[in-house]
């Protein structure tokens, strides 16, 4: 191990942190919004939509993220309709495909976590809220969501870490986030240990920061 | 579309099928080796001391760092290491390592980190009284572990191990990036030479889905088989 060389990699790798975090935040945002829609449609068994989302969740949870990413980034251009559409300038961008693929994947997992949270709230409480004359919206906002959030938070913390690790796949479609930069430094200097271990410590600092933030919030909510 | 997937020199059916075989082999080897090593890690960890801190660090690192980075470290790192050692011995020709073996090693390392946590959780669920009773009966340490602890450990850890299997099965796709001819790699090759990337990635995705689906079904059956009376 050449420690001086490894230390010299950090400034380069640091430029990838914002890219990694940008993809992470974008994907998680899509995941939360779409996940909530999926969860609501499936719990209320909205006709057609519920069945479509059942298949969606099954598909995105049962197939590798890499396949999903490649199907979107390399695959969609196969269709003329996609190439002619107004979304094409975005869909040919690697960063957009990375955020989209990770976001669609996260939505499937997030919707399941939300479902677990909602189902974890005792039914009797909803009936009690109803008996007290709460409107459905009040019940949702004052009774269901605060408790569901508390139940779902630990599992969501895990999902955030899984997504952080998933952002590394963006390097396979030419994005220079932390792993992509590490790969480049490794081959330029023929120093795989120094480059990948340096990158690993950065991921570790991010994931430990995220984990401790989640347990801090959990403790505050109890 | 059907011609593309046919079996034989014109279609890609046989390539995809052989890719699936490699994928399953990778997953099985990584899972078997990784969960066995994970069990050992758990056993060493609970004896305390320096080993406890070291293993806790190992688990944190391999669960907190991207799988792809672990794969790159082992794939490119081992190559460089062996090359350096060989060069110092005066052997300068290029050495090609098996991508399959290194991929299986990387996946096994990741599995072991997850599995040791699953076993740790399961071990904590066994009532202490049982272990004390075994001791009172004069069971030796290893006998106590094999006869009393291990069967219960495996049963309690089964759902978690099932999840780890599904995760590792999907993670095998990463090994395609080091040119191992598993399912994802075959799909990429087919996508490149037919200019039908979406078709082949979709077919690969469906194959992974089918394997996940049947794994899950099998898992439910195994869990039911080993459940306690009244828990079924």
Interface residues (C-beta under 8 A of the other chain):
Chain A: X58 X59 X62 X63 X64 X65 X66 X67 X68 X70 X71 X74 X75 X76 X77 X78 X79 X161 X164 X165 X166 X167 X168 X169 X171 X172 X179 X182 X183 X186 X190 X191 X192 X193 X196 X197 X199 X200 X203 X204 X207 X208 X211
Chain B: X60 X61 X63 X64 X65 X66 X67 X68 X69 X72 X73 X76 X77 X79 X80 X81 X166 X170 X171 X172 X173 X174 X176 X177 X184 X187 X188 X191 X195 X196 X197 X198 X199 X201 X202 X204 X205 X208 X209 X212 X213
